[in-house]
């Protein structure tokens, strides 16, 4: 697989509660709201810790498998390596709010908008040895609408894209997969239909050299396939 072979995959409502006509109940309502916010914050923290733990377990399993192959006399030159990148080609109307990646069902990368990485056009999400054969990468992207003037209404919208792609890892080769978030269609395409995902694939002999650094311009794609957008 020499040239790049990409594959396309693919308002909120604001509810306000009426003010209480009884001033004496305000402290209780405020206290309940504060407790609920603290609970939600704690839940989000626990979820992030669980995802982080799953990532560590997945990486430990990968290292254990590699060690097992070495102890049993396996030839690493017959193994495969995968390098996965995320690339953002969305326009200014969409701000990447969060990303979540999984490889063969195991979480490998999760970041929220607070992470500086999401502000970069391209960054690496995985680089390691894998067993030759078929593997699936799954991604979930959340974009926040960004607009001003007559387009200020976009600020209240979230756009979610879920997609997956199966690639083949060949023995003794490095498979590079760039997962690209981009806008499909044109000016007449509805905003909710624009976010999409494609996969740019490249395979090369594993020479032990590091793959192109994040931000490097990849060769032009030459194939497409639809992505599922939700």
N, C-alpha and C positions, 0 to 999 in steps of 0.2 A: 504494500500500500504506500506508494511514493508520494503522490500529490495529495493536497488536502481534500477531504471528502466530507463536506458539511451535511448535516441533516436537520431539517426543520422539525421541531416537535410542537407543539403547543400541547352610592352615596348614602353614603351613610345617612341615616336620619338622626337628627338632633332632637332629643326629647327633653323637655324641661318640665319639672314638677312645679305645681302652683305653690306659692309661698303660704306658709301656715298663718292662719288668722289668730293663733294663740302664741304670743311671745314666749310664754313660760316653757313651751315644748322645744324651743330652738336649741338650747344646750344639749338636750338628749339627741336631737336629730344630728347635730354637729358631731357629737361623740360617736354615734353609730356610723356616720360617714367616715370618720377618721379611722375607726376600727376596721371598716370594710376595706379602705385603701391600704392599710397596713397588712391585712390578710392577703389582698391581691398581690402586693409587692413580695410578700413571703412566698406565695405560690410561684410567681415568676422566677424568683431566685432558686427555688428548689428545682423547677423545670430546667433551668440553665445548668444546675449542678448535675442533674441526671444525664443531660445530653453530653456534658463534658466527661462524665464517668464512662458513658458508652463509647465515646471516642477513644479514651485511654484503653479500654478493654479491647476494642477492635485493633488498635495499634499493637498491643501486647500480644494478641493472637497472631498477628502477622509476623512479629519478630520471633515468636515461638515456632511458627511453622518454618520460617527460614532457618532457624537453628536446628530444627529437627532434620531438615533436608541435608544440612551440612554434616551433622553427626552420622546420618545414614549413608553418607558418601555421595549425596546428590551433587550433580554438576550445576553450579549456578549459571553457567553460560547457556543452559537449556531453559532457564526460567524466563519470566517476563517482567517488565517494569511498566508501570502506568504513571503518567504525569497529567494531572487534571488542573485546568485553569478556569477561572471565571472571567468573562470579558463583558463590559457594559457598553452597549452602543445605543442606549435609549436617549431620546431627546430631552430638552430642558423641562418638558412638562411632566416628567416622571423622575422621582427621587427614589433610589433604592433604599428601602427601609430595613429589610432583613433578607438573609439567604439561609438555606438549610440544604445540605448535600448528604446523600447516602450512597455507599458503594456496596452492591450486593445486599442491600437491606440494612447495612450497618451505618449509623451516622458517622460522618468523617469531618464535617465542617459546619458550624453554625455561628452566625454573626448577626448583630443587630446594628441599627443606625449609629449607635455610639462608637462603633469600631472605625478607626481611621482607614482600614483596608477598603471599606465599602465606597470610599470617596475616590479610590483609584480606578482607572479605566480597566486595568487587568491585574489579577493577582493569583498566586498559586494556592490551590486548596488541597492537593494531595500529591505526594511523590514517594513511591515505594514499590517493592517487588510484590507481584501477584502471581497466582498460578496461571499458566497458559490456558486459554480457552475463552468462553463467553463470559462477559461481566456486564452488569447493568449499573449505570449511574442515574440517580434520580435527583431532581432539584425542585425546590419550592422557593419562588421569589415573590416578595411583596413590595410593591411600589406605592409611594404616596404621591397624589396629584400635586402639582406645583404650578401656580398661575398668578397673574396679577392683572389689574384693570378689569376688563370684561371677562377675563378667564380666572378671576379670583375664586370662582365656585369650585375649581379643581382641588382646592386645599382640603375639602371635606371628603375626598374619595380615596379608597384603597383599591389597588389592582393586584390580584393574585394570579400567579402563573405556576402551574405544576406540570412537570414533564419528566420523561425518562427515556433512556436510550441504551441499547445493548451494543457493545463493541467487542471485537475479537482481539485478544492479546496473543501474539505469536511468540513462540519460544525464541529466546535470544534477541528479542527486539524491544524497543521502547515505543509504547503507544501513547501519543499525546492527544488529549481531548480538550478542546476549548469549548466551553459552554457559553454561548453568546446570547445575552438578552438584547433584543432589538425591536424596533417598531416596524410592523408590517403594514402594507397598504399605503394610502396616501392621505391627502388633505380631506378627502371625502369619507374616509374610514372613521367609524365611531371610535372614540377614545378607548372604550372598554375592549375593543377588538384589536387594538394596535400591539399591546405587549405580547411578545412571542419569544421562542427560544430556538436556536439552531445549534448544531454540533459540528465543529470543524475537527476533522480527524487526520492525524499524520502518524505514520509508522516508519521507524528507522532502526538500524542495527544498534544494539546496546554496546557502545564503546566505552562506557563508564564516565563519559563527559556529562557535565550538567546541561540540562535543557535550557532553551532561551529564557532569559529573565522576564518576569512579569512586566508588561508594557511593551515588549518587543512586537513589531508588526508581523503578523502571520502571513503566509502565502495566501493568495486569493482562493476562496472556496470554489468547488466545481460540482457540487451536488446538494440537493435539498430534500427535506421530508417534513411533513406537518408536525406541529407541536400541539399539545392539548392545553388549553387555557381555561382556568376556572376563576 
